[in-house]
Amino acid sequence: MRGPASGARHKEWALAQAEIGIIGGSGLYSMPGFTNVSEVRVETPYGDPSDPFVLGELEGRKVAFLARHGRGHRILPSELNFRANIYAFKKLGVERILSVSAVGSLKEEHKPTDFVIPDQFIDRTFHRVSTFFGEGIVGHISFGDPVCASVATAAAAGCAAVGVVGKPGGTYVCMEGPQFSTKAESNLYRSWGADVIGMTNLQEAKLAREAEICYATVAMVTDYDCWREGHDAVTIEEIVAVLHQNAANAALVVKAAVAAMPHERNCACASAAKYAVLTAKDAIPAATKERLSLLFGKYLG
């Protein structure tokens, strides 16, 4: 693996544990600053995660890093196995996930190289599985506040600590892709008051909540989408330069955010699925109950 995982040894998942998960998006494919690095492949009932996990210590905390799109950026947003990714984090013992992703700005105030830490989402995807429920088990979780405030606060503190513009709050539009928006769509989202647009984070947030994992995202602005007059003049080279700068800043922010992360969990995320299951226990198929034992076993008896 590139970056800090070069020469890393492979372990069985059962030997590896982590408390904080980092999902790296476009531009952030490794996590500088790791010590005691190892690499692990995690098997899940949903297939393979995007990549092997890089495990290590960062700011004295046990961290698991996953390159969302895989090494070499080979997986489309619509092809991502979101369930496998989140399940694997749960299997590793992760209680909090900080996700990093590249986004387009829908507001003049969010400039390229700014970071936004959204607290709301709008779903504009069409072909994605975003729940662990189904196949004989019905469940519903509360999702009015889709982001964990404690993780978002740590992310904002990380931005402040390293001098990166980090704006708490805002709405992230999650689109299907892989094409970017039409101008009509971009202006529609602006009329809704949305702040940024990306292709990946909402499914992660939904599944993390079902898995009772705290979740927040750092949205790295690379461009103004297509709504801004004259923005078409921006070259791909300029966008790539912003992407690289954002990735360098993100590595600093993540390290500082991990240092700011509380040790105790006092939020509702830790028990989000407590009353979610509506299916009678004796009506749940044995195979489904077994598959979900890691996530909901304590509630299924």
C-alpha positions as CSV (number, residue, x, y, z in Angstrom):
1,M,0.0,0.0,0.0
2,R,1.2,3.5,-0.8
3,G,2.1,6.1,1.8
4,P,2.2,5.0,5.4
5,A,1.2,1.5,4.6
6,S,4.3,0.7,2.5
7,G,5.7,-2.6,3.8
8,A,2.9,-3.0,6.2
9,R,2.2,-6.5,7.4
10,H,-1.1,-8.2,7.0
11,K,-3.1,-9.5,10.0
12,E,-6.3,-11.3,10.5
13,W,-9.1,-8.9,11.5
14,A,-9.7,-10.6,14.9
15,L,-6.2,-9.5,16.0
16,A,-6.8,-5.8,15.1
17,Q,-8.9,-3.3,16.9
18,A,-9.4,0.5,16.5
19,E,-11.6,3.1,18.1
20,I,-11.7,5.8,15.4
21,G,-12.3,5.3,11.7
22,I,-11.1,7.6,9.0
23,I,-12.5,7.4,5.5
24,G,-10.3,9.1,2.9
25,G,-12.0,10.5,-0.2
26,S,-10.7,12.0,-3.5
27,G,-7.1,13.1,-3.0
28,L,-6.7,11.5,0.5
29,Y,-5.6,8.0,-0.1
30,S,-3.3,7.5,2.9
31,M,-2.9,8.8,6.4
32,P,0.4,10.5,7.2
33,G,1.6,10.4,10.8
34,F,0.5,6.8,11.6
35,T,2.8,4.8,13.9
36,N,2.7,1.1,14.6
37,V,1.2,0.6,11.2
38,S,-0.4,-2.6,10.0
39,E,-2.7,-3.6,7.2
40,V,-5.7,-5.8,7.4
41,R,-8.4,-7.3,5.1
42,V,-11.8,-7.6,6.7
43,E,-14.3,-10.1,5.6
44,T,-18.0,-9.1,5.8
45,P,-21.4,-10.7,5.0
46,Y,-21.8,-8.1,2.3
47,G,-18.6,-8.7,0.4
48,D,-15.3,-6.9,0.3
49,P,-14.8,-3.3,1.5
50,S,-13.2,-0.8,-0.8
51,D,-9.7,-1.7,0.2
52,P,-7.6,-3.2,3.0
53,F,-7.7,-1.1,6.2
54,V,-4.6,0.6,7.4
55,L,-4.4,0.4,11.2
56,G,-2.1,2.5,13.4
57,E,-1.9,5.0,16.2
58,L,-2.5,8.7,15.7
59,E,-2.2,11.2,18.5
60,G,-2.2,8.2,20.9
61,R,-5.5,6.8,19.6
62,K,-6.1,3.6,17.7
63,V,-7.2,4.5,14.2
64,A,-8.4,2.5,11.1
65,F,-8.0,4.2,7.7
66,L,-9.9,3.2,4.6
67,A,-9.4,4.7,1.1
68,R,-13.1,5.0,0.0
69,H,-12.4,4.6,-3.7
70,G,-9.6,2.1,-3.3
71,R,-5.9,2.5,-4.0
72,G,-5.6,4.1,-7.5
73,H,-9.1,5.6,-7.2
74,R,-10.7,2.7,-9.1
75,I,-14.3,2.5,-7.6
76,L,-17.1,4.8,-8.8
77,P,-19.4,6.4,-6.1
78,S,-22.3,4.2,-7.3
79,E,-20.1,1.1,-7.2
80,L,-19.0,1.6,-3.6
81,N,-19.9,-1.3,-1.2
82,F,-21.1,1.0,1.6
83,R,-22.5,-1.8,3.7
84,A,-19.2,-3.7,3.6
85,N,-17.2,-0.6,4.5
86,I,-19.3,0.3,7.6
87,Y,-19.7,-3.3,8.7
88,A,-16.0,-3.7,8.6
89,F,-15.4,-0.6,10.7
90,K,-17.9,-2.1,13.3
91,K,-16.0,-5.4,13.2
92,L,-12.8,-3.6,14.0
93,G,-14.4,-2.0,17.0
94,V,-14.6,1.5,15.6
95,E,-17.0,3.8,17.5
96,R,-16.5,7.0,15.6
97,I,-16.0,7.7,11.9
98,L,-14.6,10.9,10.5
99,S,-15.2,10.9,6.7
100,V,-13.3,13.2,4.3
101,S,-14.6,13.9,0.8
102,A,-14.2,16.3,-2.1
103,V,-17.3,18.4,-2.9
104,G,-18.5,21.2,-5.1
105,S,-19.7,24.5,-3.6
106,L,-23.2,25.7,-4.0
107,K,-22.7,29.0,-2.3
108,E,-20.3,31.9,-3.1
109,E,-19.1,31.9,0.5
110,H,-17.7,28.4,0.3
111,K,-14.6,28.9,-1.7
112,P,-12.2,26.3,-3.1
113,T,-9.8,25.0,-0.3
114,D,-12.5,25.8,2.3
115,F,-13.7,22.9,4.4
116,V,-17.4,22.6,5.4
117,I,-18.6,20.3,8.2
118,P,-22.3,19.7,7.2
119,D,-25.0,18.7,9.7
120,Q,-27.7,17.9,7.1
121,F,-28.1,15.8,3.9
122,I,-30.4,15.7,0.9
123,D,-30.6,12.4,-0.9
124,R,-30.5,12.6,-4.7
125,T,-29.2,9.0,-5.3
126,F,-31.2,6.3,-7.0
127,H,-29.4,3.0,-7.2
128,R,-27.8,2.4,-3.8
129,V,-28.5,0.1,-0.8
130,S,-28.3,2.2,2.3
131,T,-29.6,0.0,5.1
132,F,-28.7,-3.2,6.9
133,F,-32.4,-4.0,7.4
134,G,-34.4,-6.2,5.0
135,E,-34.5,-9.9,4.1
136,G,-36.8,-10.7,6.9
137,I,-36.1,-7.9,9.4
138,V,-37.8,-4.5,9.4
139,G,-36.2,-1.6,11.2
140,H,-36.3,2.1,11.3
141,I,-33.9,4.5,12.9
142,S,-34.2,8.2,13.8
143,F,-32.2,10.3,11.3
144,G,-33.4,13.8,11.8
145,D,-29.9,14.8,12.9
146,P,-27.7,12.7,10.7
147,V,-24.4,13.8,12.0
148,C,-22.8,13.2,15.4
149,A,-22.3,16.5,17.1
150,S,-19.3,15.3,19.1
151,V,-17.4,14.2,16.0
152,A,-18.4,17.3,14.1
153,T,-17.2,19.5,16.9
154,A,-13.8,17.6,17.0
155,A,-13.5,18.2,13.2
156,A,-14.2,21.9,13.6
157,A,-11.6,22.0,16.4
158,G,-9.1,20.2,14.1
159,C,-9.6,22.9,11.4
160,A,-9.1,25.7,13.9
161,A,-6.0,24.1,15.4
162,V,-4.2,23.9,12.1
163,G,-5.5,27.2,10.6
164,V,-7.7,25.7,7.9
165,V,-11.1,27.3,7.2
166,G,-13.6,24.9,8.6
167,K,-17.3,26.0,8.6
168,P,-19.6,24.0,10.9
169,G,-23.1,23.3,9.7
170,G,-24.7,23.3,6.3
171,T,-26.5,20.9,3.9
172,Y,-24.7,18.3,1.7
173,V,-26.6,17.2,-1.4
174,C,-25.6,13.6,-2.2
175,M,-26.1,13.0,-5.9
176,E,-25.8,9.7,-7.9
177,G,-23.1,10.6,-10.4
178,P,-20.7,9.9,-11.9
179,Q,-21.6,12.8,-14.0
180,F,-21.6,16.2,-12.4
181,S,-24.8,18.3,-12.2
182,T,-26.5,20.1,-15.0
183,K,-26.8,23.9,-14.5
184,A,-30.5,23.4,-13.9
185,E,-29.9,20.9,-11.2
186,S,-27.2,23.0,-9.6
187,N,-29.4,26.0,-9.5
188,L,-32.3,23.9,-8.1
189,Y,-30.1,22.8,-5.2
190,R,-29.0,26.4,-4.6
191,S,-32.7,27.4,-4.4
192,W,-33.1,24.8,-1.6
193,G,-30.4,26.5,0.3
194,A,-27.9,23.6,0.1
195,D,-24.2,24.3,0.7
196,V,-22.2,21.6,-1.0
197,I,-22.7,18.7,-3.4
198,G,-20.9,15.4,-3.5
199,M,-21.5,11.7,-4.3
200,T,-20.7,9.6,-1.3
201,N,-21.4,10.6,2.2
202,L,-25.1,10.1,2.8
203,Q,-25.1,6.3,2.6
204,E,-22.1,6.2,5.0
205,A,-24.0,8.4,7.4
206,K,-27.2,6.2,7.3
207,L,-25.4,2.9,7.7
208,A,-23.1,4.3,10.5
209,R,-26.2,5.4,12.4
210,E,-27.8,1.9,12.0
211,A,-24.5,0.4,13.2
212,E,-24.5,2.8,16.2
213,I,-21.2,4.4,15.0
214,C,-20.8,8.2,15.5
215,Y,-20.3,9.8,12.1
216,A,-19.4,13.2,10.7
217,T,-17.8,14.4,7.5
218,V,-15.3,17.1,6.4
219,A,-16.4,18.3,2.9
220,M,-13.4,19.7,1.1
221,V,-14.4,22.3,-1.5
222,T,-12.7,21.9,-4.9
223,D,-14.8,24.1,-7.2
224,Y,-18.1,25.9,-7.6
225,D,-20.0,23.1,-9.3
226,C,-21.4,24.6,-12.6
227,W,-23.7,27.3,-11.4
228,R,-21.2,30.1,-11.1
229,E,-20.8,32.4,-14.2
230,G,-17.3,32.1,-15.6
231,H,-16.4,29.0,-13.6
232,D,-16.2,27.0,-16.8
233,A,-12.9,28.9,-17.4
234,V,-11.3,27.0,-14.5
235,T,-9.0,24.4,-15.9
236,I,-8.7,20.8,-14.8
237,E,-5.1,21.5,-13.7
238,E,-6.4,24.2,-11.3
239,I,-8.9,21.8,-9.9
240,V,-6.3,19.1,-9.4
241,A,-4.0,21.6,-7.7
242,V,-6.9,22.5,-5.3
243,L,-7.5,18.7,-4.7
244,H,-3.8,18.2,-3.7
245,Q,-3.8,21.3,-1.4
246,N,-7.1,20.0,0.2
247,A,-5.6,16.6,0.8
248,A,-2.5,18.0,2.5
249,N,-4.8,20.2,4.7
250,A,-7.1,17.3,5.4
251,A,-4.2,15.2,6.7
252,L,-3.4,17.9,9.2
253,V,-7.1,18.4,10.1
254,V,-7.7,14.7,10.7
255,K,-4.7,14.4,13.0
256,A,-5.8,17.4,15.1
257,A,-9.4,16.2,15.1
258,V,-8.4,12.8,16.4
259,A,-6.5,14.6,19.2
260,A,-9.7,16.6,20.0
261,M,-12.0,13.5,19.9
262,P,-13.6,12.8,23.3
263,H,-12.8,9.4,24.9
264,E,-16.3,8.8,26.3
265,R,-19.4,8.5,24.2
266,N,-22.4,10.3,25.7
267,C,-24.4,10.8,22.5
268,A,-27.5,9.0,21.2
269,C,-25.6,7.4,18.4
270,A,-24.4,4.6,20.7
271,S,-28.0,3.3,21.2
272,A,-29.5,4.5,17.9
273,A,-30.9,1.0,17.0
274,K,-32.2,0.1,20.5
275,Y,-35.9,0.5,19.5
276,A,-35.4,0.2,15.7
277,V,-36.4,-3.4,15.0
278,L,-40.1,-3.9,14.5
279,T,-40.0,-7.6,13.4
280,A,-40.9,-10.2,16.1
281,K,-37.8,-11.9,17.2
282,D,-39.1,-15.4,16.3
283,A,-40.1,-14.2,12.8
284,I,-36.6,-13.2,11.8
285,P,-34.9,-15.8,9.6
286,A,-32.0,-17.5,11.3
287,A,-29.6,-16.5,8.5
288,T,-30.6,-12.8,8.8
289,K,-30.2,-12.9,12.5
290,E,-26.8,-14.4,12.2
291,R,-25.7,-11.8,9.6
292,L,-26.8,-8.9,11.8
293,S,-25.6,-10.3,15.1
294,L,-22.6,-8.0,15.2
295,L,-24.9,-5.0,14.7
296,F,-28.1,-5.8,16.5
297,G,-27.4,-9.0,18.4
298,K,-27.8,-7.3,21.8
299,Y,-31.3,-6.3,20.8
300,L,-32.4,-9.6,19.1
301,G,-31.7,-11.9,22.0
